[in-house]
Amino acid sequence: MCGIIAIHSFGPPVDRRVLERATAALGHRGPDGRRTWTSPSGEVGLGHTRLAIIDPEGGRQPITSEDGRTHVVVNGEFYGFEATRRELAQRGHRFSTGSDSEIAIHLYEDLGTRFVDRLRGQFALVVWDERTRTLVAARDRFGIKPLFYSEWRGGLYIASEAKALIAAGVEPRWDTEATYRALHACPDQRASLFEGIRQVPPGCLLVSRGGTTRLQRYWDLPEPLRDHEAPPVDVVGEVRARLERSVNERMRADVPVGCYLSGGLDSSAILGLGAAGASEPMTAFTVGFDDEAFDERSWAAEAAKHSGALHEIVSVTDRDLADNFHQAVRHGETLQYNGHAPARFLLSRRVQSKGFKCVLAGEGADELFYGYEFTRAAARASSRSLSQRLRLLTRLFRSPRRRVPGLHATSPWLARLVTLLSGTPALLDRLDGGVKQLRSTLDQDFLNDFSGLDVYRDFYDRCEQAAGLASWKPARRITYLWFRSLFSGYHLAADRLDMAHGVEVRFPFLDHELFEFTQQIPLAALAGTEQEKQLLNEAVADVVPLRTRTRPKKPFWAPPDSALANSAMSELVHDVLRGSTGSAVPMLDPAGVRGVLDSLPHTRPEHRRSLDSLLLSLTSLAILQESYGIGSS
C-alpha cells in the first residue's frame, strides 16, 4: 500500500513546496489520503500517500512515537503484526492507530536498526530518529516494494518511485551503464536507468547520519542444507501448513481481498487456499488474449469454479496492448521485454474499477519449487559430480564448434557459467542469437564505452562474494542469481503497474520463513521427479483441480505481436523506432534498428519471442526518454 517520500537535508531547511510536489507525484499509489511533515529544524521532510487497507479510518501517516521524537512512513504490509503489537503493548508502548505500520516505529525504539529482523512482509519504509539525528530506510527481503534514492544538491532524497525524485528536481539523465546491463538482461538491482537515482537493494538498510549515507544488508537468501543431510519430517505437510499460514496472513485486511488467477498451478493454489478460509466467495481476475496459444480463460474458469470464486475476465486485444504500452512503460520506469506489462496494467485497472484495493498472486512458486525449465535443468546438472561438470567445461572450450561468437565477444565467461550451471548447449545457441541481434542495434560508441565490462562475470562475482556460491549446487546457485537479477529487477517491478491504479498485490509464496524452510529441503524432493513442482502439487491437491495440477507450466506472456505484420503492436514498434523518438535515443544505432525491422518478414517462427523481447525493450527506451525528457551524461 501507499507511496512514501523522505528528504534529509544536510544544508538549508527542506523546501516544503518540493516535498509537496514529490508527494503529489505518488498520488496514484495512495488515492485515499496525502500528508506531509517536516521536522522543527527543517532537517527532514516526510510525505505519504495512503492506500487504506488496514484501519482505514485511523491509520494515517506519518506516524509519530509517544515521545514525539521518532517518525515513520511505510509502504506495504506487516504480516502477523497483531502478536507483535501485543508484545509491544506489554512492554509499555502506546499505539495511536490500529494500523500494522505502527509496529515498525516501536520496534525501532526498542531495537534500533535490528528492528527489521522482526518485520515479516513486503515493505519499504523510512524512520527519522530525532534523538540521534539518523534517518533509516529499509526494503523488504525480496524487493517486493520499491525504494529509490538520490544524493543530490546537499541532501538525500528517498521515494517509492523514481518519478517522485524527478518531480523533486533530480534531473533525469540516462545511467548508461545500468542501461547497458538491462539491455543484456542482467539488470543491477542497486541501480535504476536514471543517473544518480539508485535503489536500496532487497534485504538492505540505508542509514543516513551527519551527511554520510551507507548501505548495509540485514538478510540474504540462506545457504541451503547439504543434500546428504536428512530432510525435514513430513515435507508435504509442513509445506502445506506454512503456505496456509502465509495465505491466511495475507488475507488480513479491512477491505475485500481478490486474487489474480492465470489458470496455472501457482495462482490456482493461492486462490484455493484463500477461498477455503474466506467467509464469502472470493473474486478472481484473469487476463484473456485473442491468441489461443496464450489464452488461459478456460483453465482459469475451471479453477475459479473449483474454489467457488466469482470470476472477472479482462479481455485484452492487440490494440489494447498497443494503446496502453506507453503508460505501462512510464509507470514501470524500466525496460519492458514483453506485452504482459500493458496486460498487467489493464488487469489492475479492472481490479480497481471493481472496488478492490488488494489481491493475492502466485509469483514466487517457481523460485521456491524449481518450476522454470532452466532451474530444473540446473537441478538435473546438480546430480553430476564436480569433476563431471568440469569435464563439460573443458569439452566446451576446447571444441571450436562450441565457441559461441556473440557470447565470446560480449562475455567469454557467460558460456562457461551456463554450462557449469545447466550444461544445455541449446541455451547457448539462443543466447548467441539474442546477443548478436541486440548488439547490431546499439550505437558503436555506446558499445565501446563498455568494451571492457563483462556484465555477467561482474554480476556473478558480486553474488559469489556476498553468498559464497562456490560451495552451492548449480540449481541452488542459479536460483540465487535469478533472485538477484531479473526476478527483483524486472518481475517484481510490476508493483508499479499495479500501484498505478492503487492496487496492492500480496505474494504468499514470497514469505521469507517459507523460503528459508524450502532451502532446507534436498533438491531430490524439490525437483527430482518428472512432475513439475511435485512437492507443491501434493501439498495443494485438495484445493486445485486435477487437470490444472497435471498440465505443463505456462508462463504469463502476452502474444508476441510486435514481430508480426498488420498488428497494432507492430505498428507501434515501427512508428516509435523508425521515427524521431527512436532516433533520439543516444544508445541506439538507427541504421541497425532499421535493419532488424526490415528483417522481420524473414524471421523464422522459433525466433519470434527473442526478437519480440528485443524490439519491445528498445521501444521502451524510446518511450522512457520521451516521457521523462531524459538527457545524456
C-alpha positions as CSV (number, residue, x, y, z in Angstrom):
1,M,0.0,0.0,0.0
2,C,0.9,3.7,-0.3
3,G,3.7,5.9,-1.6
4,I,6.5,7.4,0.6
5,I,8.8,10.3,0.3
6,A,11.7,11.4,2.6
7,I,14.1,14.3,2.2
8,H,17.1,14.6,4.5
9,S,18.8,18.0,4.0
10,F,22.4,18.4,5.0
11,G,22.2,22.2,4.5
12,P,19.2,24.6,4.2
13,P,15.8,23.5,5.6
14,V,13.7,21.2,3.4
15,D,11.6,23.2,0.9
16,R,8.0,22.3,1.7
17,R,7.0,23.0,-1.9
18,V,9.4,20.4,-3.2
19,L,8.2,17.9,-0.6
20,E,4.6,18.5,-1.6
21,R,5.4,18.2,-5.3
22,A,7.2,14.9,-4.8
23,T,4.5,13.5,-2.6
24,A,1.8,14.5,-5.2
25,A,3.7,12.6,-7.9
26,L,2.8,9.4,-5.9
27,G,-0.9,10.1,-5.7
28,H,-1.7,7.0,-7.8
29,R,-0.1,4.8,-5.1
30,G,-2.3,6.3,-2.3
31,P,-5.6,7.7,-3.5
32,D,-7.1,7.6,0.0
33,G,-5.1,10.4,1.6
34,R,-2.0,12.6,1.4
35,R,0.0,14.1,4.3
36,T,3.4,15.7,4.7
37,W,5.5,16.5,7.8
38,T,8.7,18.5,8.4
39,S,10.9,18.4,11.5
40,P,11.0,21.6,13.6
41,S,14.6,22.1,12.5
42,G,13.7,21.6,8.8
43,E,16.3,18.9,8.5
44,V,13.9,16.2,7.4
45,G,10.6,16.1,5.5
46,L,8.4,13.0,5.2
47,G,5.5,12.5,2.7
48,H,2.9,9.8,2.4
49,T,0.1,8.9,0.0
50,R,-2.3,6.4,1.5
51,L,-4.0,3.3,0.2
52,A,-6.2,2.4,3.2
53,I,-6.3,-1.4,3.7
54,I,-5.9,-1.9,7.4
55,D,-7.5,0.6,9.9
56,P,-9.0,2.8,7.0
57,E,-10.2,5.5,9.4
58,G,-7.3,5.8,11.7
59,G,-4.1,4.6,10.0
60,R,-2.9,8.0,8.6
61,Q,0.8,8.6,8.2
62,P,3.5,9.8,9.0
63,I,3.2,8.1,12.4
64,T,4.9,9.6,15.5
65,S,6.2,7.8,18.6
66,E,4.7,8.5,22.1
67,D,7.5,10.9,22.9
68,G,7.3,12.7,19.6
69,R,10.9,12.1,18.7
70,T,10.6,9.3,16.2
71,H,8.6,9.3,12.9
72,V,7.9,6.7,10.2
73,V,6.3,6.4,6.8
74,V,5.6,2.9,5.5
75,N,4.6,1.4,2.1
76,G,3.5,-2.2,2.4
77,E,2.1,-4.7,4.9
78,F,3.5,-6.4,8.0
79,Y,2.0,-9.9,8.4
80,G,1.2,-11.4,11.8
81,F,1.5,-7.9,13.3
82,E,-1.1,-8.5,15.9
83,A,1.2,-10.7,18.0
84,T,4.0,-8.1,17.8
85,R,1.6,-5.4,18.7
86,R,0.5,-7.2,21.9
87,E,4.1,-7.8,22.8
88,L,5.0,-4.2,22.4
89,A,2.0,-3.1,24.4
90,Q,3.1,-5.4,27.2
91,R,6.4,-3.6,27.2
92,G,4.7,-0.2,27.7
93,H,4.3,1.1,24.2
94,R,1.2,3.1,23.4
95,F,-0.4,2.9,20.0
96,S,-2.2,5.8,18.3
97,T,-3.6,3.8,15.3
98,G,-4.8,0.3,14.6
99,S,-2.5,0.1,11.6
100,D,0.0,-2.7,11.1
101,S,2.5,0.0,10.1
102,E,2.8,1.4,13.7
103,I,4.7,-1.7,15.0
104,A,7.8,-0.5,13.0
105,I,8.3,2.7,15.0
106,H,8.0,0.9,18.3
107,L,10.3,-1.9,17.3
108,Y,12.8,0.7,16.2
109,E,12.6,2.4,19.6
110,D,13.4,-0.9,21.3
111,L,15.9,-2.5,18.8
112,G,17.4,0.3,16.7
113,T,18.4,-0.9,13.2
114,R,17.8,-4.5,14.1
115,F,14.1,-3.8,14.2
116,V,13.9,-5.1,10.6
117,D,14.6,-8.6,11.8
118,R,11.2,-8.6,13.4
119,L,9.3,-7.4,10.4
120,R,7.6,-10.0,8.2
121,G,6.0,-8.9,5.0
122,Q,6.5,-6.7,2.0
123,F,7.6,-3.2,2.8
124,A,9.6,-0.1,2.1
125,L,9.9,2.4,5.0
126,V,11.7,5.4,6.3
127,V,12.3,6.2,10.0
128,W,13.6,9.6,11.3
129,D,15.2,9.4,14.7
130,E,15.2,13.0,16.2
131,R,17.4,11.9,19.2
132,T,20.3,10.6,17.1
133,R,19.5,12.7,14.0
134,T,19.6,9.5,12.0
135,L,17.4,8.6,9.0
136,V,17.0,4.8,8.4
137,A,15.3,3.4,5.2
138,A,14.6,-0.3,4.7
139,R,13.4,-2.5,1.9
140,D,11.8,-6.0,2.3
141,R,13.9,-9.1,1.8
142,F,12.8,-10.0,-1.7
143,G,12.4,-6.5,-3.0
144,I,8.6,-6.7,-3.5
145,K,8.2,-3.0,-2.6
146,P,10.4,-0.5,-4.5
147,L,12.6,2.1,-2.8
148,F,14.7,4.6,-4.8
149,Y,17.1,7.3,-3.5
150,S,19.3,10.1,-4.8
151,E,22.1,12.0,-3.1
152,W,21.5,15.4,-4.7
153,R,22.2,19.0,-4.0
154,G,23.3,18.6,-0.4
155,G,20.7,16.2,0.6
156,L,19.3,12.7,0.5
157,Y,16.0,12.1,-1.4
158,I,14.1,8.8,-1.0
159,A,10.9,7.7,-2.7
160,S,8.7,4.8,-3.7
161,E,9.2,5.6,-7.4
162,A,11.9,7.4,-9.5
163,K,9.3,9.7,-10.9
164,A,8.8,11.3,-7.5
165,L,12.5,12.1,-7.2
166,I,12.3,13.6,-10.7
167,A,9.4,15.7,-9.5
168,A,11.5,16.8,-6.6
169,G,14.0,18.2,-9.1
170,V,16.5,15.4,-9.8
171,E,17.4,15.9,-13.4
172,P,16.5,12.8,-15.5
173,R,19.6,11.6,-17.3
174,W,20.5,8.1,-18.6
175,D,22.6,5.9,-16.5
176,T,24.3,4.4,-19.4
177,E,26.0,1.5,-17.6
178,A,22.7,0.5,-15.9
179,T,21.0,0.6,-19.3
180,Y,23.8,-1.5,-20.9
181,R,23.3,-4.1,-18.2
182,A,19.5,-4.1,-18.5
183,L,19.7,-4.4,-22.3
184,H,21.8,-7.6,-21.7
185,A,19.1,-8.9,-19.4
186,C,21.4,-8.5,-16.4
187,P,19.9,-5.6,-14.5
188,D,21.7,-4.2,-11.5
189,Q,19.3,-4.2,-8.6
190,R,21.3,-1.4,-7.0
191,A,20.7,1.0,-9.9
192,S,17.9,2.5,-12.0
193,L,18.0,3.6,-15.6
194,F,18.3,7.2,-14.3
195,E,21.8,8.5,-13.5
196,G,22.1,9.4,-9.8
197,I,18.9,7.6,-8.9
198,R,19.8,4.4,-7.1
199,Q,17.7,1.6,-5.5
200,V,18.0,0.3,-1.9
201,P,18.6,-3.4,-2.7
202,P,16.3,-6.1,-1.4
203,G,17.1,-7.1,2.2
204,C,19.1,-3.9,2.8
205,L,19.0,-0.8,5.1
206,L,20.1,2.7,4.1
207,V,21.4,4.7,7.1
208,S,22.0,8.5,6.8
209,R,23.6,10.5,9.6
210,G,25.8,13.6,9.7
211,G,25.9,13.9,5.9
212,T,27.1,10.3,5.4
213,T,25.0,7.6,3.8
214,R,25.7,3.9,3.8
215,L,24.0,0.7,2.8
216,Q,24.0,-2.5,4.9
217,R,22.5,-5.9,4.3
218,Y,20.2,-7.3,7.0
219,W,19.1,-10.5,5.2
220,D,20.2,-12.7,2.3
221,L,18.9,-15.9,0.7
222,P,20.2,-18.5,3.2
223,E,22.8,-21.1,2.3
224,P,20.9,-24.3,1.6
225,L,21.1,-27.6,3.5
226,R,23.7,-30.0,2.3
227,D,21.9,-32.6,0.1
228,H,23.2,-35.6,2.1
229,E,21.5,-34.3,5.3
230,A,18.1,-35.7,6.3
231,P,15.1,-33.7,5.0
232,P,12.5,-32.3,7.5
233,V,9.9,-34.7,8.7
234,D,6.7,-34.8,6.6
235,V,7.8,-32.2,4.0
236,V,4.5,-32.1,2.2
237,G,2.6,-31.5,5.3
238,E,5.0,-28.8,6.5
239,V,4.8,-27.0,3.1
240,R,1.0,-27.1,3.3
241,A,0.9,-25.8,6.8
242,R,3.4,-22.9,6.2
243,L,1.7,-22.0,2.9
244,E,-1.7,-21.9,4.6
245,R,-0.4,-19.6,7.3
246,S,1.1,-17.3,4.7
247,V,-2.1,-17.1,2.7
248,N,-4.2,-16.5,5.8
249,E,-2.0,-13.7,7.0
250,R,-2.2,-12.1,3.6
251,M,-6.0,-12.3,3.6
252,R,-5.9,-10.0,6.7
253,A,-7.5,-6.7,5.6
254,D,-10.3,-4.3,6.4
255,V,-11.3,-4.3,2.7
256,P,-12.2,-7.1,0.3
257,V,-9.2,-9.2,-1.0
258,G,-9.3,-10.7,-4.5
259,C,-6.9,-12.9,-6.4
260,Y,-5.0,-12.8,-9.7
261,L,-5.7,-16.1,-11.5
262,S,-3.8,-17.3,-14.5
263,G,-5.2,-20.8,-14.6
264,G,-1.9,-22.5,-13.7
265,L,-1.0,-24.4,-10.5
266,D,0.5,-21.4,-8.6
267,S,-2.3,-18.9,-8.7
268,S,-4.9,-21.7,-8.5
269,A,-3.3,-22.9,-5.3
270,I,-3.4,-19.4,-3.8
271,L,-7.0,-18.9,-4.8
272,G,-7.9,-22.3,-3.4
273,L,-6.3,-21.8,-0.1
274,G,-7.6,-18.2,0.2
275,A,-11.2,-19.3,-0.7
276,A,-11.0,-22.2,1.8
277,G,-10.5,-19.7,4.7
278,A,-12.8,-16.9,3.5
279,S,-16.2,-16.2,4.9
280,E,-17.6,-15.2,1.5
281,P,-16.7,-16.1,-2.1
282,M,-13.5,-14.5,-3.4
283,T,-13.3,-12.7,-6.7
284,A,-10.6,-13.9,-9.1
285,F,-9.3,-11.7,-12.0
286,T,-8.0,-13.2,-15.2
287,V,-6.5,-11.7,-18.4
288,G,-7.7,-13.2,-21.7
289,F,-6.0,-12.9,-25.1
290,D,-7.3,-13.3,-28.6
291,D,-4.4,-15.6,-29.4
292,E,-5.4,-19.1,-28.2
293,A,-1.8,-20.1,-27.7
294,F,-1.6,-17.5,-24.9
295,D,-5.2,-17.5,-23.6
296,E,-5.9,-19.3,-20.3
297,R,-9.5,-18.2,-19.7
298,S,-11.0,-21.7,-19.8
299,W,-8.3,-23.0,-17.3
300,A,-8.9,-20.1,-15.0
301,A,-12.6,-20.6,-15.1
302,E,-12.2,-24.2,-14.1
303,A,-10.0,-23.2,-11.1
304,A,-12.4,-20.4,-10.1
305,K,-15.4,-22.8,-10.2
306,H,-13.4,-25.4,-8.1
307,S,-12.8,-22.7,-5.5
308,G,-16.3,-21.3,-5.5
309,A,-14.9,-17.9,-6.6
310,L,-16.6,-15.2,-8.6
311,H,-14.7,-14.7,-11.9
312,E,-13.8,-11.5,-13.7
313,I,-12.3,-11.8,-17.2
314,V,-10.3,-8.9,-18.6
315,S,-10.2,-9.5,-22.3
316,V,-7.2,-7.8,-23.8
317,T,-6.7,-7.3,-27.6
318,D,-3.6,-6.5,-29.6
319,R,-5.0,-2.9,-29.9
320,D,-5.4,-2.7,-26.1
321,L,-1.8,-3.7,-25.6
322,A,-0.5,-1.1,-28.1
323,D,-2.7,1.7,-26.7
324,N,-1.5,1.1,-23.2
325,F,2.1,0.3,-23.8
326,H,3.3,3.9,-23.3
327,Q,1.5,4.2,-19.9
328,A,2.9,0.9,-18.8
329,V,6.4,1.8,-19.6
330,R,6.1,5.2,-18.0
331,H,4.7,3.8,-14.8
332,G,7.1,0.8,-14.8
333,E,10.2,3.1,-15.1
334,T,12.2,0.2,-16.7
335,L,12.6,-1.8,-19.9
336,Q,9.6,-4.0,-20.8
337,Y,10.6,-7.2,-22.6
338,N,7.0,-8.4,-23.4
339,G,3.4,-7.2,-23.8
340,H,2.5,-8.6,-20.5
341,A,3.3,-5.1,-19.0
342,P,0.3,-3.4,-20.5
343,A,-1.8,-6.5,-19.8
344,R,-0.9,-6.3,-16.1
345,F,-1.6,-2.6,-16.2
346,L,-5.1,-3.3,-17.7
347,L,-5.7,-6.1,-15.2
348,S,-5.0,-3.9,-12.2
349,R,-7.3,-1.2,-13.7
350,R,-10.1,-3.7,-13.8
351,V,-9.4,-4.7,-10.2
352,Q,-9.7,-1.0,-9.1
353,S,-12.9,-0.5,-11.1
354,K,-14.5,-3.4,-9.2
355,G,-13.7,-1.7,-5.9
356,F,-10.7,-3.9,-4.9
357,K,-7.5,-2.5,-3.4
358,C,-5.8,-5.7,-2.6
359,V,-5.3,-9.0,-4.4
360,L,-3.2,-12.2,-3.8
361,A,-1.0,-13.6,-6.6
362,G,1.1,-16.7,-7.3
363,E,4.6,-15.2,-8.0
364,G,7.4,-17.0,-6.2
365,A,6.3,-20.6,-6.5
366,D,8.6,-21.3,-9.5
367,E,11.5,-19.9,-7.4
368,L,10.7,-22.0,-4.4
369,F,9.9,-25.2,-6.1
370,Y,12.1,-25.1,-9.3
371,G,9.3,-24.6,-11.7
372,Y,11.3,-22.9,-14.5
373,E,12.9,-25.2,-17.1
374,F,16.3,-23.5,-16.6
375,T,16.2,-24.2,-12.9
376,R,15.0,-27.8,-13.5
377,A,17.9,-28.3,-15.9
378,A,20.2,-26.9,-13.3
379,A,18.7,-29.4,-10.8
380,R,19.5,-32.2,-13.1
381,A,23.0,-30.9,-13.5
382,S,23.3,-30.8,-9.8
383,S,23.3,-34.6,-9.7
384,R,26.6,-34.6,-11.6
385,S,29.8,-34.5,-9.6
386,L,32.1,-31.5,-9.7
387,S,34.6,-33.4,-11.9
388,Q,31.8,-34.2,-14.4
389,R,30.8,-30.6,-14.7
390,L,34.5,-29.5,-15.1
391,R,34.8,-32.1,-17.9
392,L,31.8,-30.5,-19.6
393,L,33.5,-27.1,-19.4
394,T,36.7,-28.5,-20.8
395,R,34.9,-30.0,-23.8
396,L,33.0,-26.8,-24.4
397,F,36.1,-24.6,-24.6
398,R,38.3,-27.0,-26.4
399,S,35.8,-27.5,-29.2
400,P,35.8,-24.8,-31.9
401,R,32.2,-25.8,-32.7
402,R,31.2,-24.7,-29.2
403,R,32.8,-21.4,-29.3
404,V,29.9,-19.0,-29.3
405,P,30.8,-15.9,-31.3
406,G,28.3,-13.4,-29.8
407,L,28.8,-14.6,-26.3
408,H,32.5,-14.8,-26.7
409,A,32.6,-11.1,-27.8
410,T,30.3,-9.9,-25.0
411,S,31.1,-12.3,-22.2
412,P,33.5,-15.1,-22.8
413,W,32.7,-16.1,-19.2
414,L,28.9,-16.4,-19.7
415,A,29.1,-19.6,-21.7
416,R,31.2,-21.2,-19.0
417,L,28.6,-20.2,-16.4
418,V,25.7,-21.5,-18.4
419,T,27.4,-24.8,-18.9
420,L,28.5,-25.1,-15.3
421,L,25.0,-24.5,-14.1
422,S,22.9,-26.5,-16.5
423,G,25.0,-28.0,-19.3
424,T,22.5,-27.1,-22.0
425,P,24.1,-26.2,-25.4
426,A,20.7,-25.2,-26.8
427,L,20.6,-22.3,-24.3
428,L,24.0,-21.1,-25.5
429,D,22.7,-21.0,-29.1
430,R,19.6,-18.9,-28.1
431,L,21.8,-16.5,-26.1
432,D,24.2,-16.2,-29.0
433,G,21.4,-15.2,-31.4
434,G,19.9,-12.7,-29.0
435,V,23.2,-11.0,-28.2
436,K,24.2,-10.6,-31.8
437,Q,20.7,-9.1,-32.6
438,L,21.0,-6.7,-29.7
439,R,24.5,-5.5,-30.5
440,S,23.5,-4.8,-34.1
441,T,21.0,-2.2,-32.9
442,L,23.3,-0.4,-30.5
443,D,25.5,2.7,-31.1
444,Q,29.1,1.8,-31.6
445,D,30.4,4.5,-29.2
446,F,28.0,3.2,-26.6
447,L,29.3,-0.4,-27.1
448,N,32.9,0.9,-26.9
449,D,32.3,2.6,-23.6
450,F,31.7,-0.8,-22.1
451,S,34.0,-3.0,-24.2
452,G,35.9,-4.0,-21.1
453,L,32.9,-4.8,-19.0
454,D,31.7,-8.4,-18.8
455,V,28.3,-7.7,-17.1
456,Y,27.7,-11.4,-16.4
457,R,31.1,-12.1,-14.7
458,D,30.8,-8.9,-12.7
459,F,27.3,-9.8,-11.5
460,Y,28.3,-13.4,-10.7
461,D,31.5,-12.3,-8.8
462,R,29.4,-9.9,-6.7
463,C,26.9,-12.6,-5.8
464,E,29.6,-15.2,-5.2
465,Q,31.4,-12.8,-2.8
466,A,28.1,-12.0,-1.0
467,A,26.9,-15.5,-0.5
468,G,29.9,-17.9,-1.0
469,L,28.2,-19.5,-4.0
470,A,31.2,-21.7,-4.9
471,S,30.1,-24.4,-2.5
472,W,26.4,-24.4,-3.6
473,K,25.0,-26.9,-6.1
474,P,24.3,-25.5,-9.6
475,A,20.5,-25.4,-9.1
476,R,20.8,-23.5,-5.8
477,R,23.3,-21.1,-7.4
478,I,21.1,-20.3,-10.4
479,T,18.1,-19.7,-8.0
480,Y,20.2,-17.2,-6.1
481,L,21.3,-15.4,-9.3
482,W,17.7,-15.3,-10.5
483,F,16.5,-13.7,-7.3
484,R,19.3,-11.1,-7.5
485,S,18.7,-10.1,-11.2
486,L,15.6,-10.4,-13.3
487,F,13.3,-11.5,-10.5
488,S,13.8,-8.4,-8.4
489,G,14.8,-6.1,-11.2
490,Y,12.1,-7.0,-13.7
491,H,9.3,-9.3,-12.5
492,L,8.7,-7.6,-9.1
493,A,8.8,-4.2,-10.9
494,A,5.2,-5.0,-11.8
495,D,4.4,-3.4,-8.4
496,R,4.5,0.0,-10.3
497,L,2.0,-1.3,-12.8
498,D,-0.4,-2.5,-10.1
499,M,0.1,0.6,-8.0
500,A,-0.6,2.8,-11.0
501,H,-4.2,2.0,-10.1
502,G,-3.8,1.9,-6.4
503,V,-3.8,-2.0,-6.2
504,E,-1.6,-3.8,-3.7
505,V,-0.6,-7.3,-4.7
506,R,0.4,-9.8,-2.0
507,F,2.6,-12.9,-2.6
508,P,2.1,-15.8,-0.2
509,F,4.9,-17.8,-1.8
510,L,7.3,-14.9,-1.1
511,D,7.3,-15.4,2.7
512,H,10.9,-15.4,3.9
513,E,10.2,-18.1,6.5
514,L,8.6,-20.3,3.9
515,F,11.6,-19.8,1.6
516,E,14.1,-20.5,4.4
517,F,12.3,-23.8,5.0
518,T,12.4,-24.8,1.4
519,Q,16.1,-24.1,1.3
520,Q,16.5,-27.0,3.8
521,I,14.7,-29.5,1.6
522,P,17.0,-31.6,-0.6
523,L,16.9,-31.0,-4.3
524,A,15.6,-34.5,-5.0
525,A,12.4,-33.7,-3.2
526,L,12.1,-30.2,-4.8
527,A,12.9,-31.1,-8.4
528,G,13.7,-34.8,-8.6
529,T,10.6,-36.0,-10.3
530,E,9.2,-35.8,-13.9
531,Q,6.1,-33.9,-12.5
532,E,6.8,-30.1,-12.3
533,K,6.7,-28.8,-8.8
534,Q,5.6,-32.2,-7.5
535,L,6.0,-31.2,-3.8
536,L,3.7,-28.2,-4.2
537,N,1.3,-30.2,-6.3
538,E,0.9,-32.8,-3.5
539,A,0.6,-30.1,-0.8
540,V,-2.4,-28.3,-2.5
541,A,-4.0,-31.4,-4.2
542,D,-7.4,-30.9,-2.4
543,V,-7.8,-27.2,-3.5
544,V,-6.7,-27.3,-7.1
545,P,-8.4,-29.1,-10.0
546,L,-6.7,-32.3,-11.2
547,R,-6.4,-31.1,-14.8
548,T,-4.6,-27.9,-13.5
549,R,-2.2,-30.0,-11.4
550,T,-1.2,-32.2,-14.3
551,R,-0.8,-29.6,-17.1
552,P,2.6,-28.3,-18.1
553,K,3.8,-24.9,-16.8
554,K,2.6,-21.9,-18.9
555,P,4.3,-18.6,-18.1
556,F,2.3,-15.4,-18.2
557,W,3.3,-14.0,-21.6
558,A,1.3,-11.7,-23.9
559,P,1.2,-12.7,-27.6
560,P,4.5,-11.6,-29.3
561,D,2.8,-9.4,-31.8
562,S,5.4,-6.7,-32.3
563,A,7.2,-9.1,-34.7
564,L,4.1,-9.7,-36.7
565,A,2.9,-7.7,-39.7
566,N,-0.5,-5.9,-39.7
567,S,-0.9,-5.8,-35.9
568,A,-1.3,-2.8,-33.6
569,M,1.8,-3.6,-31.6
570,S,3.8,-4.0,-34.8
571,E,2.6,-0.6,-35.9
572,L,3.6,0.9,-32.5
573,V,7.1,-0.6,-32.6
574,H,7.7,0.6,-36.2
575,D,6.3,4.1,-35.5
576,V,8.5,4.6,-32.4
577,L,11.7,3.0,-33.6
578,R,11.7,4.4,-37.2
579,G,10.6,7.8,-36.1
580,S,12.2,10.7,-34.3
581,T,11.5,9.3,-30.9
582,G,13.6,6.2,-31.5
583,S,16.3,8.1,-33.4
584,A,16.8,10.4,-30.5
585,V,17.9,7.6,-28.1
586,P,21.7,8.0,-27.9
587,M,22.4,4.4,-27.2
588,L,20.7,3.2,-30.4
589,D,22.1,2.9,-33.9
590,P,19.2,4.0,-36.1
591,A,20.5,2.1,-39.2
592,G,21.0,-1.0,-37.2
593,V,17.5,-0.8,-35.7
594,R,16.0,-0.3,-39.2
595,G,18.0,-3.3,-40.4
596,V,16.3,-5.5,-37.7
597,L,12.9,-4.1,-38.5
598,D,13.4,-4.7,-42.2
599,S,14.3,-8.3,-41.5
600,L,11.0,-9.1,-39.7
601,P,9.2,-10.6,-42.7
602,H,12.0,-13.2,-43.0
603,T,12.1,-14.1,-39.3
604,R,11.7,-17.8,-38.5
605,P,8.8,-18.6,-36.1
606,E,11.2,-20.0,-33.5
607,H,13.0,-16.7,-33.2
608,R,9.9,-14.6,-32.8
609,R,9.9,-14.4,-29.0
610,S,13.5,-13.3,-28.6
611,L,13.1,-10.7,-31.4
612,D,9.9,-9.5,-29.7
613,S,11.7,-9.0,-26.5
614,L,14.5,-7.1,-28.2
615,L,12.1,-4.8,-30.1
616,L,9.9,-4.0,-27.1
617,S,13.0,-3.3,-24.9
618,L,14.2,-0.8,-27.5
619,T,10.8,0.7,-27.8
620,S,10.7,1.1,-24.0
621,L,14.0,3.1,-24.1
622,A,12.5,5.5,-26.6
623,I,9.2,5.9,-24.7
624,L,11.1,6.5,-21.4
625,Q,13.3,9.1,-23.0
626,E,10.3,10.9,-24.4
627,S,8.1,10.5,-21.3
628,Y,10.8,11.9,-18.8
629,G,12.8,14.1,-21.1
630,I,15.9,12.1,-20.3
631,G,19.2,13.6,-21.3
632,S,22.7,12.1,-21.7
633,S,25.6,12.2,-19.3
